[in-house]
Amino acid sequence: MNMNDRDLSVVDSHLTHGHVICQLSNSGHKVIRPRYDESVLLHVLFPPCTNSDLVAIEETFGFSLHPSYSTFMRYANGASLFESSVVVFGVVHQFGRGESIDELNPVSLLEKVDLFRALHPASHRVPVGSVPAYQKTFQLLLDVSGTTSIIDPVSGQERSFSTFLKALEAVICIDDVLYQSRKPMLARSRELETELEQLIGTKN
């Protein structure tokens, strides 16, 4: 098992451990629900990227995909984790109304990249995910080397990780602990924001 596969295994273990039910929808979405409340969509992992999806992403980014990022996208073409408190963008094939699980789509990666480049034309990085917390939405930005940074949208400070999976693991570890506390969502959202500020160095 190579390093990227090991990192993906760690991420997957955080998403599927404990008392959860894993289901596969008709359209191939992997849906994970807590056993104590099966009405909750804890995680939604969209069907893996195809080779043509990865080519389309490379063309949009303008650079080759780092193996860490492509490893995740072959695992899931975008994701909504911990009740949408961690979002990984994906390639949208067909827009649904979202009235059922099968009609859910990932947040559009291509649209997010276009918007980011319109606002930051000189940047060599691209947005690949976000962490909507209490009052801030932190961004995950990827560069050609695979370095992935978590950005505080207010201070502009950031914490960089060597790969996408390392950055995702750092966020998921925080959110997993908060979710296991079973506090109300608003309280978890506040704590997630504080934890990310401390991780980045915005707040001591």
PyMOL commands that set and color helices and strands:
alter all, ss='L'
color gray80, all
select helices_A, chain A and resi 3-16+51-61+67-75+101-103+109-119+164-180+185-200
alter helices_A, ss='H'
color red, helices_A
select strands_A, chain A and resi 20-24+30-34+43-45+79-81+86-88+126-132+137-142+148-151+158-161
alter strands_A, ss='S'
color yellow, strands_A
deselect
rebuild
show_as cartoon
